[in-house]
Amino acid sequence: MPVTVEQLGSQDAEALRALLSKDPIHNLYLLGLLEEFGVAPRGRVSFAFYGRFDNKVLTAAVFVGGDGGLVVPSASDATATSVIADALASSLKLRGTVGDKAAVDALVRSLCPGKPRLSRTQRLFSVSADDLGPFTNPLLRLAREEDLPRLLPLAQGYVREAMERDPLAEDPRGYEARVIQRVRQRRTYVLEEAGGLVFKVDIGSRSQYGAELEGMYTLPAERKKGHATLCLGQISRHLLSSLPRLTMRIDERDESTARMARKVGYLAGRTQRLVLVE
């Protein structure tokens, strides 16, 4: 039978999970999206999974959310990803994508006719409980809703540094709503010192296979004091008490954060790419 590309339905959920769990480290973000949202009924437009089938066997998948605002490919052969990208080219406007570099490059070739606003090469780091070093800070805690006035500047600072944009200037109400939603979902951890918040980190995606950390940020005036090392060790130890692995993406130009992650026990994996078109 010929190779086909189809929007996945509920009947494909187990096949998708089986595909992604073959490489759980590099598919951890997608596994979290699958566990959180499931597979939407066909025709739903807010988010969807699309798959490449070869003789009815699912060989690659792409998550599309927010009308192209978040496009995440599975850690599959780039040729297979290209087939999905070509099939979506006439209907999808790519605005942002992240994942294995080869797969993201395949998406960009088909779905981004111009030069992206931002393109960052990253490295995926992972850790298991056996790899952790002796770094902890028991003062790291879940953020609370009353923390929002002090938390927003940290969240804003991270996006400014990582994505070269100001989310509070672009969409203050929408961004504040997203920050408070993460707090309500118990996905944001903070460190408080002398009445101020000096560090934050988010759980970007979580499933039975593990969790991916993101948004790690220390106030510039509080850097080089060991906050990030101790807090990364703390949240890693906490989460790995019930999960098999954690991952985080680090910009390849950010050698200081990479050294810190290695110190805590994280190991470097494959090259990733983050692309923002708008």
C-alpha positions in Angstrom: 0.0 0.0 0.0 1.2 3.6 -0.6 2.5 5.9 2.1 -0.3 8.1 3.5 -0.6 11.0 5.9 -3.7 11.3 8.0 -5.0 13.2 11.0 -4.9 10.7 13.9 -8.1 9.8 15.7 -8.9 8.2 19.0 -8.4 4.8 17.4 -4.8 5.7 16.7 -3.9 6.6 20.3 -2.2 3.3 21.2 -0.2 3.2 18.0 1.0 6.8 18.7 1.9 5.9 22.2 3.8 2.8 21.0 5.7 4.9 18.4 6.7 7.6 20.9 7.7 5.2 23.7 10.3 3.6 21.5 12.5 6.6 22.2 11.0 8.1 25.4 13.8 10.5 26.1 13.6 12.3 22.7 9.8 12.1 22.6 9.1 13.1 26.2 7.5 16.4 25.3 5.1 14.7 22.9 4.3 11.9 25.4 3.3 14.6 27.9 1.0 16.3 25.3 -0.5 12.9 24.5 -1.2 12.1 28.1 -2.5 15.6 28.9 -4.7 16.2 25.8 -5.2 12.7 24.3 -5.9 12.5 20.6 -8.6 15.0 19.5 -11.6 13.9 17.4 -10.9 14.3 13.7 -11.9 17.7 12.4 -11.1 19.6 15.7 -8.9 22.6 14.9 -7.4 23.7 18.3 -4.9 20.8 18.2 -4.3 17.6 16.3 -1.8 14.8 15.7 -0.9 13.9 12.2 0.8 10.7 11.2 2.7 9.0 8.4 1.5 5.5 7.7 3.5 2.9 5.7 1.4 -0.2 5.0 -1.0 1.0 7.8 2.0 1.2 10.3 2.5 4.5 12.0 6.1 5.6 11.3 6.2 9.3 12.3 3.9 11.9 13.9 3.6 15.6 14.3 1.6 17.5 16.9 0.0 20.8 15.7 -1.4 23.1 18.4 -2.6 26.7 18.5 -3.1 27.0 14.7 0.6 26.3 14.1 1.9 28.2 17.2 3.3 24.9 18.5 4.4 22.2 16.1 6.3 19.3 17.5 7.6 16.4 15.4 8.3 12.9 16.8 11.9 11.8 17.0 11.6 9.9 13.7 13.5 9.8 10.4 13.6 13.2 8.9 12.4 11.8 5.5 9.2 10.6 7.2 8.7 14.0 8.8 9.1 15.6 5.4 6.2 13.6 4.1 3.9 14.9 6.8 5.2 18.5 6.3 4.5 18.4 2.6 1.0 17.1 3.2 0.3 20.0 5.6 1.9 22.7 3.5 -1.3 24.0 1.9 -3.3 24.2 5.2 -0.8 24.9 8.0 0.9 28.2 8.8 3.9 27.4 10.9 4.6 29.9 13.7 6.8 27.9 16.1 8.4 24.5 16.3 10.8 22.6 18.5 12.2 19.1 18.5 15.0 16.9 17.0 17.0 19.2 14.7 16.7 17.0 11.6 12.9 16.7 12.0 12.5 20.4 12.7 14.6 21.2 9.7 12.3 19.1 7.6 9.2 21.0 8.8 10.9 24.4 8.2 11.8 23.5 4.6 8.2 22.8 3.7 6.3 25.1 6.0 8.5 28.2 6.4 9.0 30.0 3.0 10.9 32.9 4.5 13.6 33.3 7.1 12.5 32.6 10.7 12.5 35.4 13.2 14.5 33.2 15.6 16.3 29.9 15.2 18.2 28.3 18.1 20.2 25.1 18.1 19.8 23.3 21.4 21.0 20.2 23.2 18.6 17.8 24.9 19.9 16.8 28.4 18.4 14.0 30.4 18.9 12.5 33.8 17.7 9.5 35.9 17.7 9.1 39.7 20.9 7.1 39.6 22.8 10.0 37.9 22.0 12.8 40.4 24.7 14.5 42.4 24.3 15.8 45.9 22.7 19.2 45.1 19.5 20.2 46.9 17.7 23.3 48.2 14.7 22.4 50.4 13.5 26.0 50.2 12.4 25.5 46.5 8.6 25.4 46.6 5.6 25.3 44.4 4.5 28.8 43.3 1.2 30.1 44.6 -1.3 32.5 43.0 -0.3 35.3 45.4 3.2 35.0 44.0 2.0 36.3 40.6 3.2 40.0 41.0 6.7 38.7 41.9 6.7 35.8 39.5 5.7 37.7 36.3 9.1 39.5 36.0 11.0 36.2 36.2 8.7 34.6 33.6 9.1 37.7 31.4 12.8 37.7 31.9 13.1 34.1 30.7 11.2 34.8 27.5 13.2 37.9 26.8 16.5 36.0 27.1 15.4 32.8 25.4 13.2 34.0 22.7 14.1 37.7 22.2 10.6 38.9 22.7 8.6 40.6 25.5 5.4 38.6 26.2 4.0 41.3 28.5 4.3 44.0 25.9 2.8 41.7 23.2 -0.1 40.2 25.1 -0.1 41.1 28.8 -3.5 39.6 29.7 -2.9 36.4 27.7 0.6 35.9 29.1 -0.4 36.5 32.6 -3.2 34.0 32.2 -0.8 31.4 30.9 1.6 32.0 33.9 -1.2 31.7 36.4 -2.5 28.6 34.7 0.9 26.9 35.2 0.8 27.9 38.8 -2.7 26.4 39.2 -1.6 23.2 37.5 1.3 22.9 40.1 3.9 23.2 37.3 6.0 26.2 38.5 8.5 26.1 41.3 10.2 29.1 42.8 12.9 30.1 45.3 12.2 33.0 47.7 14.9 34.9 49.5 14.5 38.0 51.6 10.9 38.5 50.5 11.7 38.3 46.8 11.6 35.5 44.2 15.0 34.9 42.7 14.6 31.7 40.7 11.9 29.8 38.8 11.5 26.6 36.8 8.5 25.1 35.0 7.4 21.6 34.3 6.7 21.9 30.6 5.4 18.4 29.9 4.7 15.4 32.2 3.7 11.8 31.7 4.3 8.3 33.1 7.5 8.3 31.0 9.0 11.4 32.6 8.9 15.1 32.6 10.6 18.0 30.6 11.7 21.0 32.5 11.7 24.5 30.9 11.7 28.2 31.7 14.6 27.9 34.2 15.6 31.5 35.1 17.6 33.3 37.8 17.4 37.0 38.4 20.5 38.5 36.9 21.5 40.1 40.3 21.3 36.7 41.9 23.4 34.7 39.5 26.7 32.9 40.3 25.4 32.2 43.8 24.6 28.5 43.1 20.8 29.0 43.1 20.2 27.2 39.8 22.5 24.3 40.6 20.9 23.6 44.0 17.3 24.2 42.7 17.8 22.0 39.6 19.1 19.3 41.8 16.2 19.7 44.2 13.4 19.6 41.7 15.1 16.7 39.8 15.4 14.7 43.0 11.7 15.5 43.9 10.3 14.5 40.5 12.5 11.5 40.0 11.1 10.0 43.2 8.0 9.1 41.1 9.2 9.4 37.4 11.8 7.5 35.4 13.6 10.4 33.7 13.7 14.1 33.2 14.9 16.2 30.2 15.6 19.8 29.5 16.7 21.7 26.4 19.7 24.0 26.7 20.9 26.5 24.0 24.2 25.3 22.6 25.6 28.8 23.1 24.8 28.7 26.8 27.8 26.7 28.0 27.4 27.9 31.6 24.0 26.3 31.9 25.2 23.1 30.2 28.1 22.8 32.7 25.6 23.3 35.6 23.3 20.6 34.2 26.2 18.2 33.8 27.3 19.0 37.4 23.8 18.0 38.7 24.0 14.8 36.7 22.3 15.5 33.4 23.8 13.9 30.2 23.8 15.5 26.8 21.7 13.9 24.1 20.9 14.7 20.5 20.8 18.2 18.9 17.5 20.0 19.0 16.2 23.1 17.2 13.8 25.8 18.2 12.3 27.9 15.5 10.0 30.9 15.8 8.6 32.2 12.6 6.7 35.2 13.9 
